[in-house]
């Protein structure tokens, strides 16, 4: 599935669309700033993947700081049968930059 831009994610969040939202950054990064996603650090994802087994066909958005770790999370999830995983391009940095531009 095609990745998601910061602007597309913002619209989804504002419209309260239904999707699974996972932040794969470390806990301390998540505590500093987050968009309300479920925090599952990338290293923990293999151990918690079973929690999402019933959601294999639902839209899942993964995000990190810049998009690299969440890109790896997307590939990992796709290799385990998840069909609608989208990576936030540019991560939370791109999201916050977009917000600043809008001000």
C-alpha positions in Angstrom: 0.0 0.0 0.0 1.1 3.5 -0.7 2.8 5.5 2.1 1.1 8.5 3.7 2.1 12.2 3.8 1.9 14.4 6.8 -1.0 16.4 5.2 -2.9 13.2 4.6 -2.4 11.9 8.1 -3.5 15.3 9.6 -6.7 15.0 7.6 -7.3 11.5 8.9 -6.7 12.6 12.5 -8.9 15.7 12.2 -11.7 13.6 10.6 -11.3 11.0 13.3 -11.0 8.3 10.6 -10.7 4.7 11.8 -7.2 3.2 11.4 -4.5 1.7 13.5 -1.8 4.1 14.4 1.6 2.8 15.6 4.6 4.9 16.7 7.8 2.8 16.6 10.1 5.2 18.3 11.6 4.5 21.7 9.5 5.3 24.8 11.6 8.4 25.7 11.1 9.9 22.2 7.4 9.2 22.4 7.1 10.9 25.8 8.8 14.0 24.4 6.3 14.4 21.5 3.6 12.2 20.0 0.6 12.3 17.8 -1.5 9.9 19.9 -0.4 6.7 18.3 0.2 3.5 20.2 3.9 3.4 21.2 5.6 0.1 20.3 9.3 0.6 19.9 10.6 -1.1 16.7 12.6 -3.7 18.7 9.4 -4.7 20.5 7.2 -5.0 17.3 8.0 -8.7 16.6 6.9 -9.6 20.1 3.7 -7.5 20.0 2.7 -8.2 16.4 0.2 -10.9 17.6 -1.9 -8.1 19.2 -2.8 -6.9 15.6 -3.4 -10.4 14.1 -7.1 -9.7 13.7 -6.3 -6.4 11.9 -4.3 -7.8 9.0 -6.7 -6.2 6.5 -7.2 -2.9 8.2 -5.3 0.3 7.5 -2.3 0.6 9.7 -0.2 3.8 9.8 3.3 3.5 11.2 5.5 6.4 12.2 8.8 7.3 13.7 11.1 10.4 13.9 12.0 10.6 10.2 10.4 7.7 8.4 13.3 5.2 8.4 12.3 3.0 11.3 8.7 3.0 10.4 9.7 2.0 6.8 11.4 -1.0 8.3 8.3 -1.7 10.5 6.1 -1.5 7.3 8.3 -4.1 5.5 8.3 -6.3 8.6 4.5 -6.2 9.0 3.9 -6.7 5.2 6.2 -9.8 5.4 3.8 -11.2 8.1 0.7 -10.7 6.0 -0.4 -7.2 6.8 -1.8 -5.8 3.6 -2.6 -2.1 4.3 0.4 -0.7 6.1 1.4 2.9 5.3 4.6 4.6 6.4 4.4 8.3 7.4 6.8 9.9 5.0 9.3 12.1 6.8 8.0 10.9 10.2 6.9 13.2 13.0 9.5 15.7 11.9 7.7 16.2 8.6 4.3 16.4 10.5 5.6 19.1 12.9 7.3 21.0 10.1 4.0 21.1 8.2 2.2 22.4 11.2 4.7 25.2 11.6 4.3 26.2 8.0 0.5 26.4 8.5 0.9 28.9 11.4 
